[in-house]
Amino acid sequence: MALPIRLCPILIGAAALGAAHTPAEARENAADLQVNVAIVDGCTVTTTDVAFGLIIGTRGTLRSTGTVDVQCTANLDFAISMDRGQHSRGINRRMRNATSGAYMRYNLYSDPAYSRRWTDQRAGQVRGNSGATGSIAFPVYGELTFDGSAVTGRYEDSVTVTVEF
């Protein structure tokens, strides 16, 4: 059966249009991207200062608190120790007045009864476990007894806090 002449240009145009939209042969190349992480046991430690404030008077005892914040891998056992500070003498911690060179004795404790000194010796360490969250805060209890003989001025010390895990 022959097509009428009027339909031939339409069919030829449709065939050409179909050929123009035929997708070209697609090519591809692939590579794998590896994503990984290694979690190791570890801890970081931060602190807030033990600040006794101002002394007005001649004798007395001041108490103040700070904190040791430990962030570890979950469920990790650790021990926290503190050295005696920059200005210690023997077992005594001391703050120093940079202007006069005078000292004031103080101590740091791990309990609110002020009975357990926080030291760098095994008996003076605080032990813990980071638990499921990996984060725990420990209070530091500071005590300063003054007898009225201290020279006026600012007294300071720096204590190194160490976390062993």
ABEGO torsion letter per residue (X at the ends): XBBBAAAAAAAAAAAAAAAAABBBBBBBBBBBBBBBBBBBBBBBBBBBBBBAEBBBEABEBBBBBBBBBBBBBBGBBBBBBBBAEAABBEABBBBBBAAAGBBBBBBBBABAAGABBBBABAAABBBBBAEAAGBBBBBBBBBBBBAGABBBEBBBBBBBBBBBX
